[in-house]
Amino acid sequence: MASSPSPEAGRAADAPVPADDSAAAGHPDRFESALSELEGIVQQMEGGALSLEQSLAAYRRVAELVGVARKALADVEQQVRILEADVLKPFDAGQADEG
């Protein structure tokens, strides 16, 4: 085989899509999307049917998705901190009896 096959050649239908493939491999817009994709990739990797190249592409994608998930969690944690500072106050049983 002198010529290199296209990225799509030889890829199983359920093989992970490398991060550089299509718009579908872009950043998920939600934490749940990233988590769902992560779970699918883990199942594929645990199945042991991926080639070395597919495993490497899957690992790269996992690293990217973990970063997306971490950022989403950090954003939500910050929003919770803001809400807690503005809305939630420690409960004081004495104040509840005065009203």
Buried (B, 14 or more C-beta within 10 A) or exposed (E): EEEEEEBEEEBEEEBBBBBEBEEEBEEBEEBEBBBEBBEEBEEBBEEEEBEEEBBEBBBBBBEBBEEBBEEBEEEEEEEEEEEEEEEEEEEEEEEEEEE
